[in-house]
Amino acid sequence: MALPLKYTVRNVLVRRTRTALTILGVALVALVAGLMLAVTLGMVRSMKNSGSPDNVLLLSRKATTTMFSSIVPSDVAPLYSIQGLRTSDENGEPYVSPEVFHGALVTFPGYPGLNEEKSASVRGVTSAAFLVHEQVKMISGEVSLDSETAVVGRLAYVRLGVPEDALAVGRTIRFGERNWKVVGVFAAPGTLMESEIWVDAGELQTTIRKKTYSTISLKLENPALVQDVVQSLKKRTDVLYNAFSETEFYDEYAKTFVQMQRLAMLVTAIMAAGGLFIGLNTMFAAIRSRMQEVASLRVLGFRGRHILVAIVLESMFIAIAGGILACVAVWLFSGVPIRMSQRAFVVEFDVSVLLAMFAMTSAIGLLGGIIPAYHAIRVRVPDALRAG
């Protein structure tokens, strides 16, 4: 006959200190592993979300990254005649955005305590950038880019490692031997753009003494047109473009973090192994002190498999409690912005991360219970009775 469930519950509650410490240990393992997975997935997700399905990205013919691309201004005009190019309903402005990417060392004149230079990602844009990149929405200030103004992403302060109000509207930043006044803050949820500083493209070119653009982004009327336009641009001989679907470009870019994902999975597996040892140690210690109890149950007629199930359930209760505690704890980190690999993004825990955490704690509970339970029921009854 099977052991009643209250027997398992009683054993969990009667050793409160040991149970509580085990729950905390399992929760800590699951929390750290969940954080690593969430950070890695968040970085990859922010890259993929930076592209729009109806956008075409143009680089110079031999370039594979935005930082090493160089497009001459005369190559912009031919793009206005592309079939299917979207235009503004208000003024007919074509959705063609030439952009300049630049890594700058930024200082913060007038802000107390910030005297060192900070590395920043600066993008020179025109008014069309706010049409082409529809993810970008102003959340404070205004879009007014001229020779002395800048707008910043809402996570740019995280990227630079400075207080949030150091990049608030009205503050002044300095790079390229000139000052720029922050006139607006924008959001572009889940994209890399949120960690950038945007200034006027022409002014940035003048400041860094660069005559070319880094990239050109186009928005089409329909995502179905993207592949046809990409192939058409690649075949042109009058201009030297390397054309990509924007979503495919950033998907490929995200693949460069495959090694990081694998490392995160490896560390997660190591953490799970550590959690398993915690569970094994606890259950072995608990059962060692209950050998007479286990032997008495066998004398009373309980089969070994029923005792094994009861002990495994006890281990599972403890591990699942740790998993629940870890899931509650992750909400404290959900939405927290972090900096990683020269970018900033918000950590978000989706269902896949939570399921992975529960799978880990369940495995710890299952294996941590089966092994010591099997050992206990293999001991001869006389020897177990003498063990106490």
C-alpha positions as CSV (number, residue, x, y, z in Angstrom):
1,M,0.0,0.0,0.0
2,A,1.1,3.6,-0.7
3,L,2.1,6.0,2.0
4,P,-0.3,8.8,2.7
5,L,0.6,12.2,1.3
6,K,0.5,13.8,4.8
7,Y,3.5,11.7,5.7
8,T,5.5,13.4,3.0
9,V,4.2,16.9,4.0
10,R,5.0,16.2,7.7
11,N,8.6,15.3,6.9
12,V,9.0,18.5,4.8
13,L,7.7,20.7,7.7
14,V,9.3,18.9,10.6
15,R,12.9,19.8,9.5
16,R,12.2,23.4,8.9
17,T,15.7,24.8,9.1
18,R,17.2,22.2,6.8
19,T,14.2,22.5,4.4
20,A,14.4,26.3,4.3
21,L,18.1,26.3,3.6
22,T,17.7,23.8,0.8
23,I,14.8,25.8,-0.7
24,L,17.0,29.0,-0.6
25,G,19.9,27.1,-2.2
26,V,17.8,25.7,-5.1
27,A,16.1,29.1,-5.6
28,L,19.5,30.8,-5.8
29,V,20.7,28.3,-8.4
30,A,17.5,28.7,-10.5
31,L,17.6,32.5,-10.2
32,V,21.2,32.8,-11.4
33,A,20.6,30.4,-14.3
34,G,17.4,32.2,-15.2
35,L,19.2,35.6,-15.2
36,M,21.9,34.3,-17.5
37,L,19.4,32.9,-19.9
38,A,17.3,36.1,-19.8
39,V,20.3,38.4,-20.4
40,T,21.4,36.3,-23.4
41,L,18.0,36.1,-24.9
42,G,17.4,39.8,-24.3
43,M,20.5,40.8,-26.2
44,V,19.6,38.6,-29.2
45,R,16.0,39.8,-29.1
46,S,17.1,43.5,-29.1
47,M,19.1,42.8,-32.2
48,K,16.4,41.1,-34.1
49,N,13.8,43.7,-33.1
50,S,16.0,46.5,-34.5
51,G,14.9,45.5,-38.1
52,S,11.5,46.1,-39.7
53,P,10.0,43.6,-42.2
54,D,9.2,46.4,-44.7
55,N,12.7,48.0,-44.5
56,V,15.6,47.6,-46.8
57,L,19.1,48.3,-45.5
58,L,21.9,49.5,-47.8
59,L,25.6,49.3,-47.2
60,S,28.5,49.9,-49.5
61,R,29.2,47.0,-51.8
62,K,32.0,45.3,-49.9
63,A,30.9,46.2,-46.4
64,T,29.3,43.7,-44.0
65,T,28.8,45.9,-41.0
66,T,27.4,49.4,-40.5
67,M,30.6,50.8,-39.0
68,F,32.7,50.0,-42.0
69,S,30.2,51.0,-44.7
70,S,30.8,54.1,-46.8
71,I,28.2,55.4,-49.3
72,V,28.7,58.6,-51.2
73,P,25.9,61.2,-51.1
74,S,25.3,61.0,-54.9
75,D,24.1,57.4,-54.4
76,V,21.1,58.6,-52.4
77,A,19.2,60.4,-55.2
78,P,18.6,57.2,-57.4
79,L,16.7,55.6,-54.6
80,Y,13.8,58.1,-54.8
81,S,12.6,56.4,-58.0
82,I,12.3,52.9,-56.5
83,Q,9.0,51.2,-57.2
84,G,7.0,50.6,-54.0
85,L,8.9,53.2,-52.0
86,R,6.7,54.6,-49.2
87,T,6.1,58.4,-49.0
88,S,4.7,60.6,-46.3
89,D,0.9,61.3,-46.6
90,E,1.5,64.8,-45.2
91,N,4.2,66.2,-47.5
92,G,5.2,63.4,-49.8
93,E,8.6,63.0,-48.2
94,P,10.1,59.7,-49.4
95,Y,11.0,57.2,-46.6
96,V,14.7,57.3,-47.4
97,S,17.0,57.6,-44.4
98,P,20.8,58.2,-45.0
99,E,22.6,57.7,-41.7
100,V,26.1,58.0,-40.2
101,F,27.3,55.7,-37.5
102,H,30.1,56.9,-35.2
103,G,31.7,55.8,-32.0
104,A,32.4,58.9,-29.9
105,L,33.9,59.7,-26.5
106,V,31.4,61.9,-24.7
107,T,31.9,64.2,-21.7
108,F,29.3,66.0,-19.6
109,P,30.2,69.6,-19.1
110,G,28.4,71.2,-16.1
111,Y,27.4,67.9,-14.6
112,P,29.0,67.5,-11.1
113,G,31.2,64.4,-10.6
114,L,31.3,63.3,-14.2
115,N,34.7,64.3,-15.5
116,E,35.8,61.2,-17.5
117,E,35.0,60.4,-21.1
118,K,32.4,57.8,-21.9
119,S,32.1,55.7,-25.0
120,A,28.9,56.2,-26.9
121,S,27.2,55.1,-30.1
122,V,26.2,58.2,-32.1
123,R,23.9,58.1,-35.2
124,G,23.7,61.0,-37.6
125,V,20.2,61.1,-39.1
126,T,17.8,63.3,-41.1
127,S,14.1,63.8,-40.4
128,A,13.3,60.7,-42.5
129,A,14.9,58.5,-39.9
130,F,11.8,59.0,-37.6
131,L,9.6,57.9,-40.5
132,V,11.7,54.8,-41.5
133,H,12.3,53.6,-38.0
134,E,8.7,53.4,-36.8
135,Q,9.7,51.9,-33.5
136,V,11.2,55.3,-32.4
137,K,8.7,57.4,-30.4
138,M,9.5,60.6,-28.5
139,I,8.7,60.3,-24.8
140,S,9.9,63.7,-23.7
141,G,11.2,66.9,-25.4
142,E,11.0,67.3,-29.1
143,V,12.6,66.3,-32.4
144,S,14.6,69.4,-33.3
145,L,18.0,68.4,-34.7
146,D,20.2,71.3,-35.8
147,S,23.9,72.3,-35.3
148,E,23.7,72.1,-31.5
149,T,21.1,69.6,-30.5
150,A,20.7,65.9,-29.9
151,V,18.0,63.4,-29.0
152,V,19.0,60.4,-26.9
153,G,17.5,56.9,-26.5
154,R,16.0,56.2,-23.1
155,L,18.7,53.6,-22.3
156,A,21.7,55.7,-23.5
157,Y,22.5,56.6,-19.9
158,V,22.8,52.8,-19.2
159,R,25.1,52.3,-22.2
160,L,27.3,55.2,-21.0
161,G,27.2,54.2,-17.4
162,V,26.0,57.6,-16.1
163,P,23.1,58.8,-14.0
164,E,19.8,59.0,-15.9
165,D,19.5,62.8,-15.4
166,A,23.0,63.3,-17.0
167,L,21.1,62.8,-20.4
168,A,17.9,64.5,-19.4
169,V,16.3,67.2,-21.6
170,G,18.2,70.4,-21.2
171,R,21.5,68.8,-20.3
172,T,24.7,69.4,-22.4
173,I,27.0,66.7,-23.7
174,R,30.3,67.2,-25.6
175,F,32.0,65.2,-28.3
176,G,33.8,66.0,-31.5
177,E,35.2,69.2,-29.9
178,R,31.7,70.8,-29.7
179,N,28.7,70.9,-27.3
180,W,25.3,69.4,-28.0
181,K,22.2,70.2,-26.1
182,V,19.8,67.3,-25.3
183,V,16.4,68.4,-26.6
184,G,14.5,65.0,-26.5
185,V,14.4,61.5,-25.3
186,F,13.0,58.7,-27.4
187,A,12.0,55.1,-26.9
188,A,12.3,52.2,-29.3
189,P,11.3,49.2,-27.1
190,G,13.3,46.1,-27.5
191,T,15.8,47.5,-30.1
192,L,19.5,48.6,-30.1
193,M,18.5,52.1,-31.0
194,E,17.4,52.9,-27.4
195,S,21.1,53.0,-26.4
196,E,22.1,55.5,-29.0
197,I,22.5,59.3,-29.3
198,W,21.1,60.8,-32.5
199,V,22.2,64.1,-34.0
200,D,21.8,65.8,-37.4
201,A,23.6,63.7,-40.1
202,G,25.2,66.7,-41.8
203,E,26.4,68.2,-38.6
204,L,27.9,64.9,-37.5
205,Q,29.7,64.6,-40.9
206,T,31.1,68.1,-40.5
207,T,32.2,67.3,-36.9
208,I,34.0,64.1,-37.7
209,R,35.2,65.3,-41.1
210,K,33.4,62.6,-43.0
211,K,31.7,63.2,-46.4
212,T,30.0,59.8,-46.8
213,Y,27.1,58.0,-45.2
214,S,27.4,54.7,-43.3
215,T,24.0,53.2,-44.4
216,I,20.8,54.1,-46.1
217,S,17.5,52.7,-44.8
218,L,14.3,52.5,-47.0
219,K,10.8,51.8,-46.1
220,L,8.6,50.1,-48.7
221,E,4.8,50.1,-49.0
222,N,4.6,46.4,-48.4
223,P,7.0,43.8,-46.9
224,A,6.3,41.5,-49.9
225,L,8.2,44.0,-52.0
226,V,11.4,43.8,-50.0
227,Q,13.1,40.8,-51.7
228,D,12.4,42.1,-55.2
229,V,13.8,45.5,-54.3
230,V,16.9,43.9,-52.7
231,Q,17.6,41.8,-55.8
232,S,17.0,44.8,-58.1
233,L,19.5,47.0,-56.1
234,K,22.2,44.3,-56.1
235,K,22.0,44.1,-59.9
236,R,22.4,47.8,-60.5
237,T,25.7,49.0,-61.9
238,D,25.3,52.7,-61.6
239,V,25.5,52.6,-57.8
240,L,27.4,50.1,-55.6
241,Y,25.0,49.0,-53.0
242,N,25.0,45.9,-50.8
243,A,21.3,45.5,-50.1
244,F,19.7,43.5,-47.3
245,S,16.3,42.9,-45.9
246,E,16.6,44.7,-42.6
247,T,15.2,41.9,-40.5
248,E,17.5,39.3,-42.2
249,F,20.5,41.6,-41.7
250,Y,19.9,41.9,-37.9
251,D,19.0,38.2,-37.7
252,E,22.4,37.4,-39.1
253,Y,24.0,39.9,-36.7
254,A,22.3,38.2,-33.8
255,K,24.0,34.9,-34.8
256,T,27.3,36.4,-33.8
257,F,26.1,35.8,-30.2
258,V,25.6,32.1,-30.7
259,Q,28.8,31.4,-28.7
260,M,27.5,33.6,-25.9
261,Q,24.2,31.6,-25.9
262,R,26.1,28.3,-25.8
263,L,28.2,29.6,-22.9
264,A,25.1,30.6,-21.1
265,M,23.6,27.1,-21.6
266,L,26.9,25.6,-20.4
267,V,26.9,27.7,-17.2
268,T,23.3,26.9,-16.7
269,A,24.0,23.2,-16.9
270,I,26.9,23.7,-14.4
271,M,24.6,25.6,-12.1
272,A,22.0,22.8,-12.4
273,A,24.6,20.3,-11.4
274,G,25.5,22.4,-8.4
275,G,21.8,22.5,-7.4
276,L,21.6,18.8,-7.8
277,F,24.4,18.3,-5.4
278,I,22.6,20.6,-2.9
279,G,19.5,18.4,-3.2
280,L,21.5,15.2,-2.9
281,N,23.3,16.4,0.1
282,T,20.1,17.4,1.8
283,M,18.2,14.3,1.1
284,F,21.1,11.9,2.0
285,A,21.4,13.8,5.3
286,A,17.7,13.6,5.9
287,I,17.4,9.9,5.1
288,R,20.6,9.0,7.0
289,S,18.9,10.2,10.2
290,R,15.7,8.3,9.3
291,M,17.1,4.9,8.5
292,Q,15.2,3.3,11.4
293,E,12.0,5.0,10.2
294,V,12.4,3.7,6.7
295,A,13.1,0.2,8.1
296,S,10.0,0.4,10.3
297,L,7.9,1.3,7.3
298,R,9.2,-1.8,5.5
299,V,8.4,-4.0,8.5
300,L,4.9,-2.6,8.6
301,G,4.4,-3.8,5.0
302,F,5.1,-0.8,2.9
303,R,6.9,-1.8,-0.3
304,G,10.2,-0.2,-1.3
305,R,8.7,1.5,-4.3
306,H,6.1,3.2,-2.1
307,I,8.8,4.5,0.2
308,L,10.8,5.6,-2.8
309,V,7.9,7.6,-4.2
310,A,7.3,9.3,-0.8
311,I,10.9,10.4,-0.5
312,V,11.0,11.6,-4.1
313,L,7.8,13.6,-3.5
314,E,9.4,15.1,-0.5
315,S,12.4,16.2,-2.6
316,M,10.2,17.5,-5.3
317,F,8.2,19.6,-2.9
318,I,11.4,21.2,-1.7
319,A,12.8,21.8,-5.2
320,I,9.5,23.2,-6.6
321,A,9.2,25.5,-3.6
322,G,12.7,26.8,-4.5
323,G,11.6,27.2,-8.1
324,I,8.5,29.2,-7.1
325,L,10.7,31.4,-4.9
326,A,13.1,32.0,-7.8
327,C,10.3,32.9,-10.1
328,V,9.0,35.4,-7.6
329,A,12.5,36.9,-7.2
330,V,13.0,37.3,-11.0
331,W,10.2,39.9,-11.0
332,L,12.5,42.1,-9.1
333,F,14.9,42.1,-12.0
334,S,12.3,42.1,-14.8
335,G,12.4,45.4,-16.6
336,V,15.8,46.3,-15.2
337,P,18.1,47.9,-17.9
338,I,21.6,46.5,-18.2
339,R,24.7,47.2,-20.3
340,M,26.3,44.4,-22.3
341,S,28.7,44.3,-25.4
342,Q,28.6,48.1,-25.9
343,R,24.8,48.1,-25.9
344,A,22.0,48.4,-23.4
345,F,18.7,46.6,-23.2
346,V,16.0,45.7,-20.7
347,V,16.0,42.3,-19.1
348,E,12.6,40.5,-19.6
349,F,11.7,37.1,-18.3
350,D,9.4,35.4,-20.8
351,V,7.7,32.0,-20.6
352,S,10.6,30.1,-22.0
353,V,13.0,31.3,-19.2
354,L,10.4,30.5,-16.5
355,L,9.8,27.1,-18.0
356,A,13.6,26.5,-18.1
357,M,13.9,27.5,-14.4
358,F,11.1,25.1,-13.4
359,A,12.5,22.3,-15.5
360,M,15.9,22.8,-13.7
361,T,14.4,22.8,-10.2
362,S,12.2,19.7,-11.1
363,A,15.2,17.8,-12.3
364,I,17.1,18.7,-9.1
365,G,14.2,17.5,-7.0
366,L,13.7,14.3,-9.0
367,L,17.3,13.2,-9.2
368,G,18.1,14.6,-5.7
369,G,15.3,12.3,-4.3
370,I,15.6,9.1,-6.4
371,I,19.3,8.4,-5.7
372,P,19.2,8.7,-1.8
373,A,15.8,7.0,-1.7
374,Y,17.0,4.0,-3.8
375,H,20.0,3.8,-1.5
376,A,17.8,3.8,1.6
377,I,15.5,0.9,0.4
378,R,18.5,-1.2,-0.6
379,V,19.8,-1.4,3.0
380,R,18.8,-4.6,4.8
381,V,16.1,-4.1,7.5
382,P,18.3,-5.4,10.4
383,D,21.1,-3.1,9.4
384,A,18.8,-0.1,9.1
385,L,17.3,-0.8,12.5
386,R,20.8,-0.9,14.1
387,A,21.8,2.3,12.2
388,G,19.9,4.5,14.6
